[in-house]
């Protein structure tokens, strides 16, 4: 008899789970429930008058293999594109001016001294402080010990580098506050670099050399990858490759309940808004943690509290299309970042049509402005017209764009950006240990372990592997409370 699996959430994690289960040796009966009318969650692509608009994420990190591998597996290998090599620089807003980030930066870490020494972003004292980085003692973390991104970068390179480059670059990925975000959860490669090399500068030089080697010494391989027709193609192609899974959009799971051991209907009952009650041997909650908390509160209040404690922020993206001759700035970069110290209502702006090919018709320019996030959610109280007006005001001030855009488009993402704050990995270890005490229950998604499209896919694949292989078994009396954990006994 096939194992019955209900996946609650039709984002990329849920789709990756279903796809991996279809490739497993033993088949499963899979049913995906998605409350929204479409699949994909934050991955949304809209085509409008020849423009390709990725409302949410527009790419993934090339060095994380899971998204690229999945894209190739579903037939998108020929559609993969990198950022345009002639516009890979990034500007930083500093004292109301746009300054190009120095060449040779990797993850905000300088690897070449000449461009770093000549930048106007920093004074001599800040440059000399950064020069000392190779002799700063390395820090070895013990157990769940952690620190913030801001603390880590300031300790290694000084506070000015953190404020003007690393903070907006690394914190901006999460729309978060680098003073609160965990460096071990958000940028583990920097922690590993410090541990292995003792110097971030030395480590990033090695990484940069490896990137150049990938291209035969001709430039560097693109840090990010996307798809010619937009990131939404990944959702569409994966969904179309699910030959056996049943997909119900516009159908919310309203309650998840464990059944008595030995119940012939399975281990779990999933009550839905439109499909009645579904019974399953496995339930995978591939939702934001705060949504999963509502699913489990009826049978495990401690787990619900752990899930509910994960922090999320809301954001919006505002797209503005212009005729190129209406834009004074050459748009010769991927965009610009805004440090927190600038006290502006926007986080960043992407020059979409400069960053990627296939995004705008000839003679047109497409820009994307980010609003909201940690400390800026109050700006989202504006209606869409107000957000567009706010974005236009900032583009006038920073880029000198006076003319009205050809069109604007606003996308809102409510409580969709996870905030892995200091201590996150320890909290996730305890949370996943609690989940594992419930046979057949699985949780995962963006922000649990890692963030972004590749890590979300990886978690989906790991959930599928858990369903197809190793299970955790504990008696109800052995389940942990919110304050501690219990070792697990694993059986196949």
MOCORGI-V259055 format. One record per pair of residues at least 4 apart in sequence whose ideal C-beta (glycine too) atoms are under 7 Angstrom apart, sorted by the first residue. I is the first residue (numbers start at 1). GAP is how many residues later the second one is. Records with the same first field share a line. If there is no record, write none. Layout:
I = GAP, GAP
This chain:
2 = 25, 26, 27
3 = 25, 278, 279
4 = 25, 262, 275, 276, 277
5 = 16, 23, 24, 25, 275, 276, 277, 279, 462
6 = 25, 27, 264, 272, 274, 277
7 = 7, 10, 11, 23, 25, 26, 277, 279
8 = 25, 245, 262, 275, 276, 277, 278, 279, 287
9 = 4, 5, 25, 276, 277, 278, 436
10 = 4, 5, 22, 24, 29, 237, 239
11 = 29, 30, 275, 434
12 = 4, 28, 29, 31, 223, 441, 444, 445
13 = 4, 273, 431, 432, 433, 443, 446, 447
14 = 4, 18, 270, 272, 446
15 = 4, 24, 220, 223, 224
16 = 4, 54, 441, 444, 445
17 = 4, 267, 269, 443, 446, 447
18 = 4, 12, 14, 224, 227
19 = 4, 219, 222, 223
20 = 4, 440, 441, 444
21 = 7, 9, 443, 446, 447
22 = 220, 221, 222, 223
24 = 4, 440, 444
26 = 442
30 = 214, 215
31 = 215, 217, 247
32 = 213, 215, 216
33 = 215, 218, 220, 239
34 = 5, 214, 215, 217
35 = 216, 217
36 = 213
37 = 212, 213
38 = 211
39 = 196, 200, 210
40 = 4, 192, 195
42 = 14, 15, 371, 374
43 = 13, 14, 188, 189, 191, 192
44 = 11, 12, 188, 367
45 = 7, 8, 9, 185, 186, 187
46 = 7, 9
47 = 5
48 = 5
50 = 311
51 = 270, 308, 309, 315
52 = 177, 178, 306, 307
53 = 266, 356
54 = 4, 176, 177
55 = 262, 356
56 = 355, 357
57 = 174, 396
58 = 168, 173
59 = 165, 166, 167
60 = 4, 7, 164, 165, 392, 393, 394
61 = 162, 163, 391, 393
62 = 6, 159, 160, 161, 162, 163
64 = 390, 391
65 = 4
66 = 4, 388, 391, 392, 395
67 = 4, 386, 387, 390
68 = 4, 12, 157
69 = 4
70 = 4, 168, 387
71 = 5, 6, 9, 163
72 = 4, 5
74 = 163, 164, 167
75 = 162
76 = 4, 151, 157, 158, 161
79 = 148, 149, 150, 154
80 = 145, 147
81 = 144, 145, 146, 147, 275, 276
82 = 140, 142, 143
83 = 5, 139, 141, 251, 272, 273
84 = 270, 271, 272, 273
85 = 134
87 = 245, 246, 247, 267, 268
88 = 246
89 = 11, 12, 244
90 = 11, 243, 244, 245, 246, 247
91 = 7, 8, 9, 242, 245
92 = 7, 9, 29, 72, 73, 76, 244, 245, 247
93 = 5, 243, 245, 246, 249, 305
94 = 5, 27, 70
98 = 238, 300
99 = 20, 21, 22
101 = 4, 64
102 = 8, 13, 14, 17
103 = 9, 12
104 = 6, 7, 8, 11
105 = 4, 5, 60
106 = 5, 98, 101, 102
107 = 80, 83, 97
108 = 57, 58, 61, 62
109 = 91, 92, 95
110 = 6, 20, 91
111 = 90, 93, 94, 97
112 = 4
113 = 4
114 = 4
115 = 4
116 = 11
117 = 10
121 = 43
122 = 4, 5, 38
124 = 4
125 = 4
126 = 4, 32, 34, 35
127 = 4
129 = 29
130 = 27, 28, 31
132 = 4
133 = 23, 24, 66, 67, 68
134 = 65, 67, 68
136 = 20
138 = 56, 57, 60
139 = 55
140 = 55
141 = 4, 5, 43
144 = 279, 281, 282
146 = 36, 38, 276, 277, 279
147 = 4, 5, 36, 275
148 = 4, 30, 31, 32, 33, 34, 35, 274
149 = 4, 21, 22, 29, 32, 34, 37, 38
150 = 4, 12, 17, 28, 29
151 = 4
152 = 4, 31, 38
153 = 4, 8, 9, 13
154 = 4, 5, 8
156 = 44
157 = 4
159 = 4
160 = 4
161 = 4, 5
162 = 4, 5, 16
163 = 4, 176, 178
164 = 175
165 = 4
166 = 4
167 = 4, 11, 172, 173
168 = 4, 169, 170, 171
169 = 168
170 = 8, 16, 17
171 = 5, 6, 7, 10
172 = 165, 175, 176
174 = 7, 12, 243, 245, 277
175 = 138, 140, 172, 197, 198, 199, 242
176 = 4, 5, 137, 197, 198, 243
177 = 4, 197, 198
180 = 239, 241, 242
181 = 5, 238, 239, 240
182 = 4, 238, 239, 240, 241, 242, 243
183 = 4, 7, 8
184 = 4, 7, 241
185 = 235, 239, 240
186 = 234
188 = 4
189 = 4
190 = 4, 10
191 = 4
192 = 4
193 = 4, 7, 10
194 = 4, 6
196 = 7
197 = 5, 6
199 = 4
200 = 4
201 = 4
202 = 4
203 = 4
204 = 4
205 = 4
206 = 4
207 = 4
208 = 4, 12
209 = 4
210 = 4
211 = 9, 10
212 = 5, 8
214 = 7
215 = 4, 5, 6
226 = 5, 130
227 = 4, 6, 7
228 = 130
229 = 4
232 = 4
233 = 4
234 = 4
235 = 4
236 = 4
237 = 4
239 = 8
248 = 27
250 = 24
251 = 21, 22, 23, 24
252 = 20, 21
253 = 17, 19, 42
254 = 17, 18, 19
255 = 16, 43
256 = 12, 14, 27, 39, 40
257 = 12, 41, 42
258 = 9, 10, 41, 180
259 = 4, 6, 7, 8, 9, 10
265 = 14
266 = 13, 14, 15
267 = 14, 172, 173
268 = 11, 12, 15, 172
269 = 8, 10
270 = 7, 8, 10, 13
271 = 6
272 = 4, 6
281 = 159
282 = 158, 160, 185
283 = 157, 158
284 = 158, 179
285 = 7, 10, 157, 158
286 = 158, 159, 174
287 = 4, 5, 158
288 = 24, 127, 128, 157
289 = 4, 18, 21
290 = 17, 18, 20, 22, 125
292 = 4, 15, 151
293 = 4, 11, 14, 15
296 = 4, 7, 8, 11
297 = 4, 7
300 = 4, 138
301 = 4
302 = 4, 132, 179, 180
303 = 4, 131, 132
304 = 4
305 = 4, 177
306 = 124, 125, 128, 176
307 = 124
310 = 108, 137
311 = 108, 110
312 = 103, 104, 105, 106, 107
313 = 59, 60, 61, 64, 104, 106
314 = 58, 63, 66, 99, 100, 101, 102
315 = 55, 56, 57, 58, 98, 101, 102
316 = 55, 56, 64, 71, 94, 95, 96
317 = 51, 53, 94
318 = 51, 53, 69, 70, 73, 90, 92
319 = 47, 49, 89, 90
320 = 47, 71, 72, 75, 85, 88
321 = 43, 45, 84, 85, 86
322 = 4, 5, 43, 79, 81, 83, 84
323 = 40, 41, 83
324 = 39, 40, 41
326 = 75, 77
327 = 4, 38, 72, 74
328 = 71, 72, 73
329 = 70, 71
331 = 20, 23, 34
332 = 22
333 = 18, 21
334 = 16, 17, 20, 21
335 = 13, 14, 15, 16, 20
336 = 12, 13
337 = 11
338 = 4, 6, 8, 9, 10
344 = 50
345 = 26, 31, 34, 45, 49
346 = 23, 24, 25, 45, 48
347 = 23, 24, 26, 29
348 = 22
349 = 18, 19, 20
350 = 5, 17, 18
351 = 4, 16
352 = 4, 7, 14, 15, 16
353 = 6, 7, 11, 12, 13
359 = 7
360 = 4, 5, 6
367 = 28
369 = 22, 25
371 = 5, 8, 9, 16, 19
372 = 4, 5, 7, 8
373 = 44
374 = 45
379 = 11
380 = 32
382 = 4, 5, 8
384 = 4, 26
385 = 4
386 = 4
387 = 4, 23
388 = 4, 20, 22
389 = 4
390 = 4
391 = 4
392 = 4
393 = 4
394 = 4
395 = 4, 6
396 = 4, 5, 6
413 = 4
418 = 28, 29, 33
420 = 4, 27, 31
423 = 4
424 = 4
425 = 4
426 = 4
427 = 4
428 = 4, 20, 21
429 = 4
430 = 4, 55
431 = 4
432 = 4
433 = 47, 52, 55
434 = 46
435 = 6, 7, 8
436 = 36, 52
437 = 35, 37, 42, 43
439 = 32, 33, 34
442 = 21, 24, 25
444 = 4, 15, 16, 19
445 = 11, 14
446 = 5, 10
447 = 4
448 = 11
449 = 6, 10
450 = 5, 8
451 = 4
452 = 4
453 = 4
454 = 4
455 = 4
456 = 4
457 = 4
458 = 4
459 = 4
460 = 4
461 = 4
462 = 4
463 = 4
464 = 4
465 = 4
466 = 4
469 = 23
470 = 20, 22
471 = 20
472 = 16, 18
473 = 16, 18
474 = 4, 5, 12, 14, 15
478 = 8
480 = 4, 5, 6
